[in-house]
Amino acid sequence: MNRVVHFEIPTDNAERTSGFYSAVFGWKFERWPGPQPYWLIDTGKDGPGINGGMLPRIPLGVVNTIDVGSLDETIKAIESNGGKVIMPKFAVPTIGGLAYFSDTEGNAFGILQADAAAK
């Protein structure tokens, strides 16, 4: 079964946003060393949950990302069931392939095919 493995919070002001979530929930933020501005969010180790990321504002709102075995097969299934790809697949170095889609109700999600060799 494919599971939600990551969430993303868009921001207009990384310092303000990270300060808010740190103060309210105790989350820790660390700048990702990749080519684009991105911060990893550590939500802690106690109990169930997932970690996430923060990125400059995109018009999708908060996005949950689902781990999949094949981006290409999942994209075909999304499109044949009424969903739409809203950002074509692209590589995230050392993480894998990523794409964004909207479901039949217009909700945005990411799909990730893990691949540590991604460039």
N, C-alpha and C positions, 0 to 999 in steps of 0.2 A: 504494500500500500504506500502511496506517495504521501509524505507528511510535510507540514509547514516546518521549516528549519531556520527561518531568519525573518526579521522584519526590518523595514526602513522607515525612518522619519525624515521628511523633507524639512529644511530650515532656511530662513532668510538670514539668521544670525547664529552661527554655531556656538559662540560663547554663551549667549543668552539661553539657547535651547538646552545645551548640555548642563548649564547651571540649574535650570528648572528641574530636569529629570534627576540630576544628582541630589538636589536638595529634597525633592519630594519622595523619591524611591531609593536613593542611595546608589544609583547606577554609576558605573565608571566609563569614561570616554577616553579613547586613545586614537590619535591620528593614524590612519592607515598609510603605509609608506608607498602606496601605488601612485600611478601617474595623475589621477584626478583627486580633487578634495573629497575625502571620505573619512569618517570616524567610526571605529568599531565601538559597540556598546556592550559592556559586560553587565548583565542583569543579576549576577550572583549565582551561587551554586546550591542554595537551599530550596528544596522542593522542585516541582515540575516547572518547566519554562524553557524559553529559547533566548539567545542573544540576538543582537541586531546591529544596525548601522544607521548613520546619519549622513545626509548628503545635501548639497545645495538644492534649493527648491526646484521641484519638478511638478508638472501639473497633474500628478496622479494621486496625491494625498499619501497617507500612510499605506505602505505596501507590505503584504506578507508574501514570502517566497517559498515555493514548494519544490522539494527535491524530486527529480525525475530521472529515470534511467536513460532516456533518449529525448533530447530537445526536438529533433525532427519528427519523431512519432507523436510526441505530445502536441506539437504545433498542428499537425494534421488532425488529431483528435479534437483540439480546441476549435479549429475552423469548421470541421464537419459537424460539430454540435452547436453551432451558432455563436461561438466566441470570435474575438478578433485579436490578431496580433497588433499591439500598439507600439512596440519597439522591437525590431527584428533581433535575432540572436547576435551576440557579440561575445568576445572573450574577455574574461576578467583574469589578468595574470595570476597564476598559481592557485586560482580558485576553480575556474571552469567556464562553461558556456552559460550565458544568461539571456533571457528574453522576457518581455512583459506582454501581458494580454489582458483583455477585459472579458468578463463572462457575459452571459445573456442579459444581465441586469446592469451592466456598465461598471461593475466593480473591478478594480485593477489588482493584478497579482503578478508576481515574478515566477519564472520557472528556471531551475538551476540544474544543469548536468555537471556534477563534480568532475574535475580533471586537474590534478595538481600540476600537470605539464602545460596547461593553457598559457598562451602568450598573447 
